Amino acid sequence: MLNMIVYIVSFLVIIVAFCLIRVNFVDLREHDEGTEEMKELAGIIRNGASTFMGREYRVIIPTVVFFAILYSLFTETYAGLVLLFGAGLNMTAVEIGMRAGTYGNVRTTNAARVTKALSRTMRIALLGGSISGFAVPAFGLFGFLIVWLMSRGAQAHLVGHGLLGLNTCNPIAMRLGCYSLGFSLVGMFNRVAGGNYTKAADISADIVGKNVHNMPEDDSRMPNTVADFIGDCVNDIAGNISDLAESFVATPTACILISMQIFKDNPALLSAACIFPFIISAGGLLSSLIGVSSVIFANRKKIIKGKDGKPEVISREIQDPALELDMATYLSAGMVFIIGLVGAYWVFGRMPELSVFNFRYGWISPWIASVLGVVSSVAVGKITEYYTSMKYAPVQKLKTMAFEGDSFVVTEGDAIGYRSTLGPVLVIGISMIIAYSLAGTYGIAIAGLGMLSFVGTTVSIDAFGPIADNAGGIAESCHLEPEVRKITDQLDAVGNTTAAIGKGNAIGSAAFATVSLIMAYVESYTTGDIGLMSIIVHLVVGIIVGGALVMYFSALLTDNTIVAAKQLADAGEAQLKIPGVIEGTVKPDYTSIIELAANNALKHMLVPSIMALVTPILFGFSFGPNFVLGILIGSTAVAVGLALYNGNSGGAFDNAKKSIEIERAAKPDDTSLALAHKAAVTGDTVGDTRKDVVGVALDIFIKTMSTVSNTLASLFVSFHLF
């Protein structure tokens, strides 16, 4: 009865989320796009993004189908169908969210143009972002519930096999793992391809447009700029949706895989341990709906009766958009606390002898673990904000370094990135240890779920950033008055920080989820005692190789981006040499640049994306499960710190440049500012690849390897060469 109530309530929350997505989309579309020039540019961005995603999916779909067939043949009969289902839901969420972004960007620009009000402009950007934010947990939880219910729930002793009958497995665990893998496959492709697209365009536009020809930010004479607008949509929105959706699905998967292994001999506790993640996930979705919607509602247009009796439009005045977004985060987090507490008592409160299963403080232990995850999310966000926001010392110091030249900027940016890793890693590590002491491995998995419980709010705020960034670009490209760009720049600067916070949350939750999946992987082929001394060589070598794989993967992404950026820079320079383009009397050929960016991204996405899938398969069938365990440990240890370094240093570079540009707009004839700006642009081009190509791909890289390893562990045990 309890389980059925949870399922019904979860479906009701999902339905409410779908309705709000629809309502917010209609609300967004009802706002005006502005001038004809604005509409034309918005159409180019929208069509370019949709065309690219369509071409990308023509590569992704055959790959997903291929792996689906393999999984149905070799692991579990219906695993392939579930993998396809997960991939399809991820692509659906991406399509909805990205479309909202391409409609929201120009409407945000127009809101700034018409209202001159920061609150109303912020509302439109967040309205567009909310569609992405709500779609991630709604589609992820919807599919998870369907797979769970159709597999008949928590049955730890079921035995299934693939169509070829080569091995046995628990069919429920295998289906959940493959559902998560479907999300992972799409997420990896989207992150790699989108990152290459946007940063190749962005870097080439900065180098040629700003440093060579001294053009302002987002000058439409530079065709690479328009390709970068599209890149913001396919990476910062679509890629982020795909990535966080995969993270959201991976964490409850880890919870249930762990539960089915450590509680398999206690059906009542197994059922309770499996139902609690649904309560946290559905409660987090509800919390996100309320938290984000409250900010959207608070900043709506108000019409009052004026002194003369006529209707008068007023706007709520705000000074700092970051405070508004913080309000959504804190409200969402607070609601998760309450829902989780009630849910933990409801599920575990009447169960005896929980201490036997490492629940140190009884029924409240899982709730405390989930709170640790929520607190970790907020703490990592605040640490990231300190290192990447214009308001604080690190970015201000980086800004002063720009006056000393390129080398000083890059070196100081490195120092900020290195320094910024310790705080989040300590927060995550200490939270893991406490969660483990509270409820064992299950506690770590629940803490990871807590960190992503209000992912709807996180993604809404994260998607707000590229929408505001695009809005500022449209304002510049369409030659709107400086006041419009001033408003959008305020939002964009906040967006740079929220993007860094989102990246920090992604790698933090990946650490929790991956550690849980590693433990599930160990449990799946051992009885809990893996005989460390007997496998020490395989384990240690695997750890070293796993760390090196992360570095090689990062180098591969960086090289691909540099190659693409160089080609785009040459093509952009050639466009500027066409008579009339640089004078502004002739429009450049945007289509050829957009096509070149798309071709490069698609050409370079396959090898890095497949690497995460092939690595555990190759080493597992060569050296066995213990070597793969080492790879998972080593890659996780290196990826967490490296992702934080890349994301935070990149965010600091971006906001240092933005801070100088704001000051330069007030003092256009200041020579020292002009030179400092060139140095800051150099730093930003270095940071671009870090934060939007490498940093964002590492979390999904380690989770994909862990998910693949979990689904194939039994085969590694039975079939390996050495």
FENTA-V240548 format. One line per field, one symbol per residue. psi: psi as a letter, one per 40 degrees, with the letter a starting at -180 (. if undefined). burial: b if it has 24 or more other ideal C-beta (glycine too) atoms within 12 Angstrom, else e. A space follows every 50 residues. Layout:
BEGIN
psi->???
burial->???
END
This chain:
BEGIN
psi->dddddddddddddddddddddddddddddeiieaiddddddddddddddd dddddddddddddddddddddddecidedddddddddddddddddddddd dedddddddddddddfhddddddddddddddddddcdddddddddddddd efagheeihiiidefeiiihdddddddddddddddddddddddddddddd ddddddddddddefiihfhedhdddddddddddecdcddddddddddddd dddddddddedeedegddddddddddddddddddddddddddddddddfi hhhihideeihhhiihhidhdddddddddddddddddddddddddddede hifdddfegdfadeddddddddddddddddddddddeeideidddddddd ddeeiddddddddddddddeddddddddddddddddddfadddddddddd dedfdddddddddddddddddddddddefiiddddddddddddddddddd dddddddddddddddddddddddeeiedhegddeeddddddddddddddd dddddddddddddddddddddddddeehheddeeehhigddddddddddd dddeddddddddddddddddedeidddddddddddddddddddddddddd ddddddddddddddddgeehdddddddddddddddddddddecddeeddd ddddddddddeeddddddgid.
burial->ebbeebbebbbebbebbbebbeebbebbeebebbeebbeebbbbbbbbbb bbbebbbebbbebbeebbebbbebbbbbbbbbbbbbbbbbbbbbbbbbbb bbbbbbbbbbbbbbbebbbbbbbbbbbbbbbbbbbbbbbbbbbbbbbbbe bebbebeeebbbeeeebebbbbbbbbbbbbbbbbbbbbbbbbbbbbbbbb bbbbbbbbbbbebebbbbbbbbbbbbbbbbbbbbbbbbbbbbbbbbbbbb bbbbbbbbbbbbbbeeeebbbbbbbbbbbbbbbbbbbbbbbbbbbbbbbb beeeeeeeeeeeeebbebeebbebbbbbbbbbbbbbbbbbbbbbebbbee beebeebbbeebbbbbbbbbbbbbbbbbbbbbbbbbbbbbebebbbbbbe bbbeebebbbbbbbebbebbbebbbebbbebbebbbebbbbbbbbbbbbb bbbbbbbbbbbbbbbbbbbbbbbbbbbbebeeebbbbbbbbbbbbbbbbb bbbbbbbbbbbbbbbbbbbbbbbbbeeeebeeeebeebbebbbebbbebb bbbbebbbebbbbbbebbbebbbebbeeeebbeeeebbebeebbbbbbbb bbbbbbbbbbbbbbbbbbbbbbbbbbbbbbbbbbbbbbbbbbbbbbbbbb bbbbbbbbbbbbbbeeeeeeeebbebbbbbbbbbbbbbbbbbbbbbbbbb bbbbbbbbbbbbbbbbbeebee
END
